[in-house]
Every structure is written in C-alpha cells, then in structure tokens.
Amino acid sequence: MAGVGDQLEIKFRLNDGSDIGPKTFPAATSIATLKESVLAQWPREKENGPRTVKDVKIISAGRILENNRTLNDCRSPLYDIPGSVTTMHVVIQPPSLEKEKKAGDQSPQNKCVCSIL
C-alpha cells in the first residue's frame, strides 16, 4: 500500500445514482471530515437531504466507515490503482425514525394477551 502522504480522488454516489465530486483528499483525512464535505456539497434541490453529519453513512468496499477512522485506515487494494477515482456510497439515515420510536415508546399501547387452556 502507498504511504500516508498520498492523495485519494473520491466521488460520492448518492442513492439516486447521481454523484458528488470527484474531489481529492489526503489519506490522513478522517471519515467525519468526509461526511462534512458531503454535507456541504449536498445538492440543495434534492429532497430528504442530510441535516447533520450523524445522518450520513459512507460505505466503501461493503463496509460502513466509522467517523474516528481515516481514509488510510479504511484503504483497500483498489485505492492504489494510479489515476483511479474511488467511489464511496452515501446513505442518508432519516432522523424522523428515531423520533417516531421515542414517541411510540411514550404512548400507551393496547396489548392483547391470549391464554390457551
């Protein structure tokens, strides 16, 4: 694998098939910084865009990348192909699901209990 000082050219594929980028990042860039970049470059005309970095999940080589890791930590051999652009997939986690779960937990629920004798 290449050294830490390398640059990686990355494009982000959105769920509708459109792309953000490509843009060049140092290998020491954290995944949290990548998420901030995606958030800043998100097309404003798209519905259901991320509101915060916590709403963004980045997937590379079939793995969800963790915020505290760097690009160098998450490298695959495909990143080392000279002149290539690495595609990472972006998934948006809707924040409303968490709120609905919390609201559902607070409301009383009717439960049916059956007893077979």
N, C-alpha and C positions, 0 to 999 in steps of 0.2 A: 504494500500500500504506500501511497505517497505521504509526504511529510505534513506536519500540522500547518505549515505556512501556505498550503495550497489554496487555490480559489476553486469553488464549485459553481457551475452555472445551473440554476434550478428554475423550473417553471412549476407552477401550482395548478393542478387540474381540478376544476370545480365540479360539483355533482351534475351540472347540465352539460358538461363536455367542453365548456369554454376554459380558457387559460388565463392566469395572471403571470406575467413575465415573458421570457426568461430574465433573470437577474443574477448577478454574480455575488456570492457570499464567501467570506473566508471560512476555512474548515473549522475554525475555533468558534464560530457563531453558535449561540445556544438556540435550542428549539423554541424557547419562549420568544426570542428575538425574531425568528422566522414567523411566528404567529402574529407578532406585532406588525410585521411587514405585510402579511396577508390582510390583516385588518385595515391597515392604512391604504392598501391598493384595491380593496374590495370594490367592485363596480356598484355605484350608488343606485343604478336603475334596477338592480336585481332585488327581488323580494326575499324576505326572510334571511337577510344578511346577519352576520355575527355582530353582537353588541359589545362583547368583551373578548379578551384573549381566552377566557375559560370556555367560551362557546366553540372554539376552533380546535379540531383534531387534525393532525397531519399524519398521513400514512405513507410509509416508504418501505418497499420490498415486503409488503404484507404485515408490517408492524406499525402499531400506533406509537409515535415518538413521544417521549416524556420531556417535559419542559426543562428539567435540570440537566439534560444531556446536551452534547454539542454535535454538530454535523460529523466531526471526526469520530466521535463515539459510535455513531449510527451508520458508518460507511459500509457499503457493500462493494464487492469487486467491480461491479458495473460503474461505480463512480469514477474509476480510474481510467476509463476509455478517453483518450485525448480528444478534445474538441466536442465532446458529447454534452448534451443537456439532460440533466436528471429531472424526471417528472415525479413530483410528490402529489398525492391526492389529498384534497381538503374536504373534510366532512364537518358540517355545522350541527352542533348539538342544540336543539331548541331549548331555550331556558324555561319555556312555559310548562314543560313536562314536570320539572322539579316542583314548580309552584302548585300544579294540579295534584301531585302526590301529597304534598304537605296539606293542602286544603282538604283532600279526601280523607286524610288521617284524622282531622279535627272534627269532621261532621259525624254525627251518629249514624250507624249503619244498621239496617234491619237484617237480622240473621235468622235463617230458618234452620231448625235443628230437628232431625228425624231420629226416631228410636224404633228399631225393629226388635220385636219381642218374640 
